[in-house]
Every structure is written in C-alpha cells, then in structure tokens.
Amino acid sequence: MEVTGEAQVITIGQAGLGYWGPNVLRNLVNLAECRVKTCCDIDAQQLEKIRRRYPLIELTQDYNELVKDPDIEAIVITTPAATHYQLAKKALEADKHVFVEKPITLDIGKAEELIDLAERRRRVLMVGHLLIYHPAVTRLKEYVDSGELGEIRYIYSSRLNLGKIRHDENAMWSFAPHDLSVALYLLGEEPEAVSAQGMAYLRPDVEDVVFMMVRFPQGKVAHLHVSWLDPHKVRRITVVGSRKMAVFDDMESTEKLRIYDKGVDNLHYNSYGEFLTLRFGDIYIPKIDMKEPLQLECQHFLDCIRNRQRPLSDGLEGLQVLKILDAAERSLKNDGQLVRI
C-alpha cells in the first residue's frame, strides 16, 4: 500500500472487462487513492479496447498473473456469475481483498466457503450490490429508520427493460439482486419465505419475466417484478408505511426520491360501524447530493480495506440475497409454491 501525502494508495487488479467491467474500471481509475495495475480478460479484443483507453495499465489473459503479483492488494471480479466462486477463492487464498459483482456465487455452500475463507484470512469480501450505495436510497433508508414513514407495511419494485437478454441466467438472477438488496437494507430483517412465478418466451426454461413475493416477519412483504421483455425501461421502488409513502425512481433525472404524505388515519367509530379516513397530503422532494453510485461503491471498497472494516454489502449480505434467489428458483420450478428460506 503506497502512501501519497495523507492518502494510502491501494493497488488493484481487475478481472472481467465485458459488459459491466469497463464501468467499474472507469470509476476505479478516477479515484485518487486507487492504482489499477493490471486488467485481465480472456477476450483479446476487450483488452485492446482497454489498452487504447488506459495505456498505462498492464493487460493479461492469465488470471494467475493477478493472483501471484505481490503488488496487487485487492482484486475486483466483474466476470460472469458462474466464474465468481473460483476466481474469488483463488484471490482470497492469495491474501487479496476481493470485490465480486452480484451474485456472490450461484451456490449457497460455495458462498459460505468464501465468507469463511475471507474471515480466516482477515480480508475484505465485498459484493457489488450497487443500489444500496445510491444517495437517494441512502436518504430513503434515513426516512425508514427515523420512523418518518411509520411502520413499513410493504415494498414493491419494478425493474423492466427490453434487454439485456443473457444466456447464462434468467431475468430474475440478472435483475432481482438489485431490489432484493435494497429491501434487505431498508427493512433490516431476514426474510422467512418466497414465492415466484415466471414465463420463458424466448428460450425454454430461461424466464424472461418473473413476479416474486418475499415474506418478512410481522406481515411485511416485498413484491418484485423483473423483465427484459418490456417496452418500458423502469427502475422504481415504492415503500408503503403506516404514516407516509416513498417512491425511488432511478429513471428520473433529478427528482429521484419523493415522499408522499398519504395514508389511512385512525378508525372512527359511530353507531353505523367503522370508517377509515383517507389522507391526501403534500408531496415532498428532498434535495439529494447526487454522486455516481458506482463511484461511491468503489470508494467504499477502498475505505473498508484501508480501515479494516466490514462492507455494507459484505459476504453475509450477498449470501442472504443468494438464499432468496435460490429459494425463488425452486419456487419458479414448482409453479409458485411458497418456499421457506
């Protein structure tokens, strides 16, 4: 770890430069406390693109070069999900800190193995659950924790688009981790059960649209709708509380979070029975200091390494999301049967 002035510069290696990897790399390069020494990808054409843009970064098609390099303190893994376990395991065994994109792995046992390995090696293991680093979601969490919204009753989300259609996972595994991580972050509770139904229109047994219901203690639920076969691009999460409601809409350019002073007030009784009073109050749009969530996520990884602290989206949080996905996959294959988590 180099020291420049007061900042400790952390040397990084990155594996995976396909669809998402270049975005992560761009943010790492832009952080003053980070030095990206080497990038790895099996695709020579992707490496050539990186060479033209970042001529000072070393390039390789051999992942072992990152693992064996004593200068590299941490490895960022932005490869297909099926490779996460093997790459992360190699890095941790070489005493490297690890950032791995979601999902942490595709297998619960392997995720638990990585968590145990990181603990024994005393290394940071962080999972790329981007949305919980979004400034609007951070502010929403403050509203939830302060009691401003009252008791949270349910959350529902829509994550829809025409594409990007993947061949190695269905729409649930591709899209749902984002909203599951937010639901867990906001509620701070472990879910009890999940049910999911979906349809595969483009290829057999690869669901293009999925509806998922996650049940939490005390009657709280989270409902997720994900699809890569939709005419609209939607990125919206609604939180309904007993006092107020909130909507996080990531497609809005500026007003990404709205607080609605709407709800149902106390029961009124008279000789004719019970009546509910509906309240339609103001809409409040809080001012939020917007920064790129991916930059904040990358900065958090560096801070956790430097300060030896546990990431907000650590291996355990990644495992919790994986357990929900695993149970939901079983529910999908059993026509929406409720599955305990």
N, C-alpha and C positions, 0 to 999 in steps of 0.2 A: 504494500500500500504506500504509494508515494505521497509526500506532503508538499503542497504548494501553498505558501503563505499559511493560512489557518485551515485550508481545505485539504482533506485527505482524499487523494485521487485513487479511485478503485479501478483496477484493470479487469476488463470484461472480455469474454469470448461469447459469440452468439452462433447458435446452430439453427438453421432454417431461415431461408430468405425468399419464401414463396409469396403467398397472398398477404399475410399479415406481418411477416418478419421485417420487411423494409420500413414499416411504420414504427415498429419498436426501435429499430436501429436508428432511425432519424432522431427520435427523442433521446436515446442514449448519447448519441454524438453531440447533441445540443446541450447536454448537462456538463457544466464546468468541472464537476467532481468525478467525472467518469472518463476513462480512456478505453475505447473499444480497440483492442489489439488485433483480434483475429475473428473472421467470419467463416462459417462452414456451410456448405450446401452440396448435395450430390449432383446438382444441375449446373453444368459449366456455364450455361447461358445466363443463369441468375447471378453467378459470381462475376461474370463480365460486366453486367449492369452495375453491380456494386463497385467494381474496380473503376469504372468511369466516373462514378459519383463521389467515391471516397478513395482516392488513390493511395492514401497513407495506411489504409487498413490491410493487413495481411489476409490472404484468402487460401482456403484449402477445401478439398473434398473429403478429407480424412478427419473424422470427429476426434480420433485419438490424439491428434496434434493439440487440440484444445485442452483435453483432459491431462495430458502429460506436460503441458507448458507451466513451469513453476511461477511465471509472472502473472498468469491468469488466476485471479482470486474467485471469480464468480462466472457461471455460465448461464446464459439466457437461452431457453429452449422454445423455439417457435416453429416446431415441426408438426406433422400430422399426429393426431392423438394416439394412434397405435404405437408410435415410437417413444412416447413420453417416458414410460417406465424405464426402458433400457438405457436411454440417454441420461436421465436424471440419476439413476442408480450409479452409473459409471462416474458421473461428476461428483456425487456425494462421497463415493468410495475414495476418490482422489482428493478429498477435503476441499472441494469447491462449494461455495454457496450457489444455490440454484433458484432461478425464476423459471417456472414452467407454465406455458399457456394452458387455459382451460380446455378440457377437463384434466385434472391432475394425472389420471390414468383412465383406462377403461375397465379396470378390475379392482374391486374393493380390497382384496388381500394384498395386491401389489402397491396400492396407495398406502395402506397401513405399514407395509415394509419400508417405503420411502420415508414416512414420518418417523418411524423408529430409527432408521439409519441417520437421518438428519439430527435427531436428538442425541444419539450416541456420539456422532462426530462433532456435535455442537456447531452446526452450520445452519444458516438461514434457508428455509424451504418456503418459497412464496408461489402462490398460484395466481394466474392472470385473470382475476375477476374484476374487470375494468370499471364497471359501473359504480362500485362502492367507493371509488376514488373521484367520482364526478362531483363537482362542487354543489350542484343542485340536489343530488342525493344526500350529500353530507348535510346540507341545510334541512332537507326533509327529515333526516334522522334526528336533528335537533328538535324539530317540531314534535316528532313522535315521543322522544324521551322526556321532553318538558311537560307533556300532558296537554299541550295546546289543542291537539285533535281529540282529546278524550281517550276513552278505551278503544283500541283498534279492533274493529269487527272483521273486516276482510280487506284483502288486496286483490286486484285483478290487473293483468297486464296483457298487452298485445305487442308482439314482435313479428311483423309481417313484411314481406318483400317479394318481388319477382326475382328469385335467385338469392344468393349464390348457391346453386344446386351442387351438393357434394356427393361424391361416390363412396366415401368411406364411413358415412354416418347419416342418420336421418335428421329431419328438421329439428326434432326435439334435442338431440345431442348437440346440434350446431348452435341453436338459438337459446334454448331454455336455461343453460347455466347462468346467463346474464341476469335473468329475472329471478331465478331461484336464489342467487347470491344476495340480491337486493332484499328479497323477502326475509331471508335469514338475518340479514344485517339490521333491518328495521324492527323486526319482532324480537330478536334476541332469544328465540326459543327453538327447541328441537322439534321437528315435525313428528307426527305419530303415524300417518298413513298417507297413501297417494293412490289416485286412480287416473288412468289416461286412456283416451281413445284417439285413434288417428286413421288416416286413409293414405294408401300408396297409389297414386295415379300414374306416375311416370315410370316407375320401376317396381317390380314385385318386392314386397317385404321391406321397402325403404319408404317410410311415411313422409309425405310432403307437407301434411298439415296435422297438427296434434293439439288436442284440448286436454289440459291436465288440471286436476284439483288436488291440492296439498292441504292436509288437515293438521292443524296445530292444536295444542291444549286449549281448553276453555272455549271451544267452538269457533276459534279463528280459522279462516281458510285463505288460501291463495289460489286464484284461478289463472292459468296461463294459456294463452292462445298463440301458437307459433306456426308459421307457414313461410315457405319460399315459393309458394304458388298463389300469389295475391297481387291484384293490380295496384295496391297502395303500399307505400313504404311507411310503416307505422312503428314507432318506438315509444310506447306510452305505458305508464304505471299509475294506477289510481289507488289511493289509500282512503278507506272509509272509516272514520272514527265516530264515537258517540256524540262529540261536540262539533267537530268540523271535518272537512274532507280535503284531500290534496291530490293534485294531478301533476305528475312529472312527465313532460312531453319533450323528448330529446330532438324531435324534428322542428321544434320552434327555434327560430334563430336567436332570440333574446329572452323571451318570457317562458323559460323552460319549467318554472315551478309556479303553480297557482294554488292559493289556499282559499277554499270556499267555506264561508260561514253559513253553512246549510246543515240542516239536520231535523231530527224529530225530538221535540221537547217533551217534558214530563206528561204523564197521563192526567187527564182531567176527568173527574167523576161527577155524575149527576144521576137523577132518578132514571134516566133513559139509557144508562150504560157508560161505557168508557169511550173517550175520544182522544185522539192524538193531535198535537199541534205541530204542523209543519213550519219550519223556519227557513226563510229565504233571505239571507243577509248579504253582506258585501263579499266581493272577490278581491283578494289581496295578492299582489305580485311582488314578492320580496326581491330586493336588489341583491344580486349574487355576483361576486368577483369571479368571473369565468376564466378558468385556465384549462388548457387541454388535459382531459382526464388521463390520457396515456402518459403525458409528461409527469403528472403527479404520481402516477403508479410507479413509474421508473425511479423517480426521486425517492419514493417510499422504500423501494428495494435497497437503494444505496444507503439510506438512513438506517435501515434495520441492520445492515452489515456493519456500518460504522459504529452504531450504538449498541450492538448486540441485543437487539430487541425483537420480539415476535411480530411478524407482519399482521396487518389487519386481515388479509386473505392468506392465512398460513396453511400448512398442510392439513390441519384438522378441519378448517373451514372448507377446503377443497374436497376432503373426504365426505363431509356432510352433504355437499351438493351431489357428489358421486353416488352416495347411498340413495338419495331421492331419485336420481336418474335411473339407477339400477332397478329400483322397485317399480318405477314408472314403466320401464321397458317390459318388465314381467306383466304389468297390468295391460299394456298395449297388446301383448301376445295372447291375453286371456279376455279380450273384449271388454276392457274397462273394469275388471274385477279390482276391488279395493285391496291393496297390498300394504301390510304393516312394514314400517321402516325400522 
